[in-house]
Amino acid sequence: MEPIARMLKGNRRTVSFLFATAVVALLVGDELASPVIFQYLRSDSPYAEVEAVQEDATPMHVPATLDLPSQRTLSLNLGGGNCKWQPPVYAVPNDIDFYKTVIAGFPSGDKRMIFIQMEALTGWPAKDEWDFEHIGMSNHPFIKANYPHHEGIWGWEDEADQVVMMVRNIRKSMVEYHDILWDIGYAKTWEDATLFLDRLYSERPPLSDFLVWRDERVLDEVDWYGWFIDYYMEGGLLRDIFTHKKTTKHHWDMLMMPTVYTRAELDYDLIVGADTVVEDAYDPHCATVTEGCAPVAVISAENLRDYTRGKAETALIGNVLKRDSRIGDYVIEQETWDCIWSELIENGR
């Protein structure tokens, strides 16, 4: 009987060990499938029924960074002002209510420097206006726009809530604008431009090509540059591109089709009349933007890249995003903002 007793005793230990292992596995599996913090925040815990009885309880606000369905790659706060840059997650869920920002700027006005800051601060990506128009609508919270310049299009329908404008030195803008046009073969349509995307920033255009374009186009583009800034700073007030006089909706609609009409056919005196008194009229698109077309902030491209003033520009961008919790909840802690600037500007992330 003694050997049998020892065997039974050993089996009990084995059974106990296996039982304990199974319990741990179940608990760990349950935690991985539905973490405790998620259970409590989302009322999926066993205590949900008890808490539900307390009808007068204050609803709990769940920060976006703890909301598992909304979690994504985010630049990491390593503490002490240190950080680790992470790229955004490019697949944007359609069920998140973002407060969306148009990043407006003259072509080659360094808008990219704003949207990569916003991507690094929030973990969410930007999308170009033409991609909205031709690829389709999506829930991207940051919209890169050249509109109303002839290189732009209002492709995002009524999805915007606020505007941030980027302003860059006009000489640098003109040179890089030509360089990009050269890269894409001076394409006139989105379809043609996409055929040359692999050439972007691949080589420097010959000086002779730039000089030809400069002599033919740059004075007109200077008019477009000032007119573009006026458009946003005046909240979408309709003005003629070349005289900067207030204009009519009919004339504006013609101006928005520069490949259809020549400059002579768009002449202000011809279409509107030199002595016509024009009342203030605004671009109807601006009525679809929650806060209108007037920018909530103007960012300097030169300041953003400057090693003395740049961090203050990143802070301005961060504070713009914090204005509304629908995007502000995704912004990384302010103590990391200087580090984010360094990662992007100094380290070239």
Sequence and secondary structure as in RCSB ss.txt:
>XXXX:A:sequence
MEPIARMLKGNRRTVSFLFATAVVALLVGDELASPVIFQYLRSDSPYAEVEAVQEDATPMHVPATLDLPSQRTLS
LNLGGGNCKWQPPVYAVPNDIDFYKTVIAGFPSGDKRMIFIQMEALTGWPAKDEWDFEHIGMSNHPFIKANYPHH
EGIWGWEDEADQVVMMVRNIRKSMVEYHDILWDIGYAKTWEDATLFLDRLYSERPPLSDFLVWRDERVLDEVDWY
GWFIDYYMEGGLLRDIFTHKKTTKHHWDMLMMPTVYTRAELDYDLIVGADTVVEDAYDPHCATVTEGCAPVAVIS
AENLRDYTRGKAETALIGNVLKRDSRIGDYVIEQETWDCIWSELIENGR
>XXXX:A:secstr
 HHHHHHHHHHHHHHHHHHHHHHHHHHHHHHHHS HHHHHHTT STTHHHHHH TTS      GGG GGG     
EEEETTEEE     S   TT     EEEEESTTS HHHHHHHHHHHHS  EEEHHHHHHT     SEEEE TTST
T    STT   EEEEEE  HHHHHHHHHHHHHHTTT SSHHHHHTTGGGTTSS   HHHHHHHHHHHHHHHHHHH
HHHHHHHHTTSB B TTT  B  HHHHHHHT TTTS TGGG HHHHT TT      B GGGGGSTT SS SEEEE
HHHHH TTTHHHHHHHHHHHHTTSHHHHTTS  GGGHHHHHIIIIIS  
